[in-house]
Amino acid sequence: MLRSRYEAVIVGGGHNGLVAAAYLARAGRRVLVLERLGHVGGLAVSARAFPGVDARLSRYSYLVSLLPSKVVADLGLRIALRRRRYASYTPVGGTGLLVDNGDAARTAASFARVTGGDRELEAWRRFYAMTADVAERVAPTLLEPLAGRAAMRDLVGAEAWRDLFERPVGEVVDERFADDTVRGVVLTDALIGTFADPSDPGLLANRCLLYHVIGDGTGDWNVPVGGMGAVSGALADAARAAGAEILTGAEVLAVDPSGEVAFRDADGEHAVTGERILANVPPAVLARLLGGDEPAPEGAQLKVNMVLSRLPRLRDPGVDPSAAFGGTFHINEGRDQLARAYAEAAAGRIPSLPPAEVYCHSLTDPSILGPELRAAGAHTMTLFGLHMPARLFREDPAGSREAALRATLASMNAVLAEPVEDCLLRTPDGAPCLEARTPVDLETEAGLPGGHIFHRDLSWPYGEPGRWGVETGLERVLLCGAGARRGGGVSGIPGHNAAMALLTA
Ligand SMILES: Cc1cc2nc3c(=O)[nH]c(=O)nc-3n(C[C@H](O)[C@H](O)[C@H](O)COP(=O)(O)OP(=O)(O)OC[C@H]3O[C@@H](n4cnc5c(N)ncnc54)[C@H](O)[C@@H]3O)c2cc1C
């Protein structure tokens, strides 16, 4: 039985809404979560995407970096995040650049082979020593009230402030590195889910890079054991165990600044009142629920989920495919290739050689595959394509999705020794195990305005001192999702911060 009044009504049951619910319920607050879909988790879910195939794929997000250990400990979450042995592999002609977390000598030899000396490796070590230092300093602040700009500058020090917060990352990478492949590998972290020119003085790519290197004080991107659904499942369990009520199949229709929330479920339309409303939905959706309007942001990725009957063969005989696909496998993501793809997409064309990256979750965590698939040597493969802005897919969503997919697979095949299509597992009725999602698909299917994976462009992790970065200008309404300051990604940070804003008010 629903009550008519709650201390907090949370609009949306994505992982951040669940984090907020868990913290608030543990503090003794009466909390109701209203989720439109029949399940919680939002963009952090697992799905059996192919009928008759026993593989639980992380359908949207797939790696975890930004979720603080403190949140895991505070909420007693039973989740395991596994470090990947290999950070990345980038094919270059008949060889490739392997970054092996477990073998520094092998990494050094790979740099020497691909870049012709040790200068690039030295530059790489210096750059990532700088980001590691920033990670250690900045990550703990993400769960505290905002620091001001000057305090953040003092915290990170002069060099990191200049190279990460002030100068366009494209300029910094060009200055620090000479090799096109190495430059590209560094730049991809600045472009994930972000349609930007890294040389742009607006520094959008810098903000994206920052959140990709500071997660939990290390910047490591880890594999959630059991898939993303296991993370959201653990959060939902924690919230329910603490007493939060979670209603799925409940679509919020309107939010009133006074605290009234109108929603519809299978039984009809209802209203509840919250002393506070926490919006897990993107800011553009919140604006609509409040009766206003806010332009949609623009997402820029092609996501492809696959199940393979076996790993594809590589051109490089020196690297085992299980090493190459165990980390992030970069496809045509050299600095110049990234720049060309950006220019083509900005001019309204699908990039001729789309940059993309893939990785195989099942190499680090086979538990997402059923025993038969595991025994047969099957693997999941996730592809994240860059520079595929929503504008390319508006006019002809299905036709342009097909064209983008074709171009992306061709781009991938150009760096493999055999076409990936030959390795796709088939469902019992013969269909290849492959699904592709454009930003426009995400808008339709997941209700994401513009298909923007971070709800809106990422913002700097500093602001008005003392605020939590979740404020909306309306006293009773807070953001608790990715669109808050310091939100974006699977982090729980804005969920935590919205709960703290409420509890410390
Ligand atoms: C393809 C893709 C790949 C990604 N990869 C990664 C990755 O590997 N690692 C990473 O850290 N991040 C990744 N991200 C980003 C990350 O998934 C998101 O930023 C994050 O999950 C957002 O979480 P959230 O809880 O803030 O919002 P969401 O997960 O978007 O949850 C919002 C919830 O609100 C619900 N909702 C919407 N409207 C209403 C309404 N009217 N009434 C009720 N409920 C409503 C939605 O159904 C949803 O459940 C990826 C995202 C995508 C799309």
The ligand as a MOL file (V3000), in Angstrom:
LIG
                    3D

  0  0  0     0  0            999 V3000
M  V30 BEGIN CTAB
M  V30 COUNTS 53 58 0 0 0
M  V30 BEGIN ATOM
M  V30 1 C 25.6970 2.5970 -24.6080 0
M  V30 2 C 26.1730 3.1200 -23.2900 0
M  V30 3 C 27.3920 2.7070 -22.7830 0
M  V30 4 C 27.8600 3.2050 -21.5760 0
M  V30 5 N 29.0150 2.6960 -21.0530 0
M  V30 6 C 29.3860 3.0580 -19.8060 0
M  V30 7 C 30.4290 2.3610 -19.1280 0
M  V30 8 O 30.9650 1.3700 -19.6230 0
M  V30 9 N 30.7690 2.7840 -17.8880 0
M  V30 10 C 30.1560 3.8470 -17.2770 0
M  V30 11 O 30.5370 4.2140 -16.1710 0
M  V30 12 N 29.1300 4.4940 -17.8810 0
M  V30 13 C 28.7150 4.1050 -19.1060 0
M  V30 14 N 27.6200 4.6860 -19.6870 0
M  V30 15 C 26.9520 5.8030 -18.9820 0
M  V30 16 C 26.1250 5.3360 -17.7990 0
M  V30 17 O 25.4520 4.1430 -18.1220 0
M  V30 18 C 25.0900 6.3850 -17.3810 0
M  V30 19 O 25.6670 7.6680 -17.3200 0
M  V30 20 C 24.4930 6.0190 -16.0250 0
M  V30 21 O 24.1020 4.6590 -16.0050 0
M  V30 22 C 23.3070 6.8920 -15.7170 0
M  V30 23 O 22.7050 6.4250 -14.5210 0
M  V30 24 P 21.5160 7.2040 -13.8410 0
M  V30 25 O 21.0300 6.3540 -12.7240 0
M  V30 26 O 21.9340 8.5750 -13.5080 0
M  V30 27 O 20.4060 7.3490 -14.9780 0
M  V30 28 P 19.6730 6.2470 -15.8660 0
M  V30 29 O 20.3750 4.9670 -15.8350 0
M  V30 30 O 19.4270 6.8980 -17.1890 0
M  V30 31 O 18.2870 6.0550 -15.1100 0
M  V30 32 C 17.1970 6.9390 -15.2450 0
M  V30 33 C 15.9440 6.1320 -14.9610 0
M  V30 34 O 14.8000 6.9880 -15.0240 0
M  V30 35 C 13.7470 6.2580 -15.6290 0
M  V30 36 N 12.7630 7.2110 -16.1350 0
M  V30 37 C 12.8630 8.0250 -17.2110 0
M  V30 38 N 11.7400 8.7680 -17.3370 0
M  V30 39 C 10.9210 8.4110 -16.3170 0
M  V30 40 C 9.6180 8.8180 -15.9110 0
M  V30 41 N 8.9250 9.7630 -16.5640 0
M  V30 42 N 9.0680 8.2270 -14.8300 0
M  V30 43 C 9.7530 7.2720 -14.1350 0
M  V30 44 N 10.9800 6.8500 -14.4810 0
M  V30 45 C 11.5650 7.4180 -15.5550 0
M  V30 46 C 14.4590 5.4650 -16.7080 0
M  V30 47 O 13.6840 4.3940 -17.1860 0
M  V30 48 C 15.7170 5.0260 -15.9800 0
M  V30 49 O 15.5400 3.8050 -15.3190 0
M  V30 50 C 27.1030 4.1680 -20.8630 0
M  V30 51 C 25.8580 4.5440 -21.3420 0
M  V30 52 C 25.3890 4.0330 -22.5420 0
M  V30 53 C 24.0440 4.4480 -23.0440 0
M  V30 END ATOM
M  V30 BEGIN BOND
M  V30 1 1 1 2
M  V30 2 1 2 3
M  V30 3 2 2 52
M  V30 4 2 3 4
M  V30 5 1 4 5
M  V30 6 1 4 50
M  V30 7 2 5 6
M  V30 8 1 6 7
M  V30 9 1 6 13
M  V30 10 2 7 8
M  V30 11 1 7 9
M  V30 12 1 9 10
M  V30 13 2 10 11
M  V30 14 1 10 12
M  V30 15 2 12 13
M  V30 16 1 13 14
M  V30 17 1 14 15
M  V30 18 1 14 50
M  V30 19 1 15 16
M  V30 20 1 16 17
M  V30 21 1 16 18
M  V30 22 1 18 19
M  V30 23 1 18 20
M  V30 24 1 20 21
M  V30 25 1 20 22
M  V30 26 1 22 23
M  V30 27 1 23 24
M  V30 28 2 24 25
M  V30 29 1 24 26
M  V30 30 1 24 27
M  V30 31 1 27 28
M  V30 32 2 28 29
M  V30 33 1 28 30
M  V30 34 1 28 31
M  V30 35 1 31 32
M  V30 36 1 32 33
M  V30 37 1 33 34
M  V30 38 1 33 48
M  V30 39 1 34 35
M  V30 40 1 35 36
M  V30 41 1 35 46
M  V30 42 1 36 37
M  V30 43 1 36 45
M  V30 44 2 37 38
M  V30 45 1 38 39
M  V30 46 1 39 40
M  V30 47 2 39 45
M  V30 48 1 40 41
M  V30 49 2 40 42
M  V30 50 1 42 43
M  V30 51 2 43 44
M  V30 52 1 44 45
M  V30 53 1 46 47
M  V30 54 1 46 48
M  V30 55 1 48 49
M  V30 56 2 50 51
M  V30 57 1 51 52
M  V30 58 1 52 53
M  V30 END BOND
M  V30 END CTAB
M  END
